[in-house]
Amino acid sequence: MGMNFEQLVSERRSANNFLEGNPITKEELANIFKQVKLAPSAFNLQHARYIVVLDAEKRKAIKAIAYGQHKVGTASAIVVVLGDKKAYEHVEKIYEGLRMLGVIKQEEYDEIVRSVLEAYENGGEKFQENEAIRNASLSAMLFMLAAKDQGWDTCPMIGFDSGALKEFLQLPQHLEPVMLIAIGKEKVQSRRPRGYRKPVEEFVSFI
């Protein structure tokens, strides 16, 4: 806890196995989410939604949906990351506080609301889905960093049956499953060496 940023990034690993018997409390999770709420999002629409699965029986069901992956069974909790495809519909509420405080004028408020609604409605369903996934992914990365800073290990996962997850959680149509994040205390003894990372010059171009 209290790591500098370089250390935090270096020590965050995708944990493939967790030590059992390390429950995480709602209070500990809430402290992580207090940091997560500061994640960037397009137009500050805050597309990310989270469902934290703590109940043991429900986690067994999630394990089956995740094709029986061992880490789902040993994690302290499973965090379901969702993207709200209709987040733009709340733009008026998001900017209302700034308008009431006089930070933005009525004309600016009206223009923001108009332009956001226009962008998402004209973009159509595919754009709305892409935005939900993009912005929820930004939030999820901050969740993993914040969790590590508070002493918890994580692993993001896309290996699950999205349809079965939607059915199990009875998700409305506008919420898109983006990933699962297993969280707990890593079983370091079973940790693999970190995988190959490309040198900077292989993935960055300067023009």
Disulfide bonds with the S-S distance in Angstrom:
none
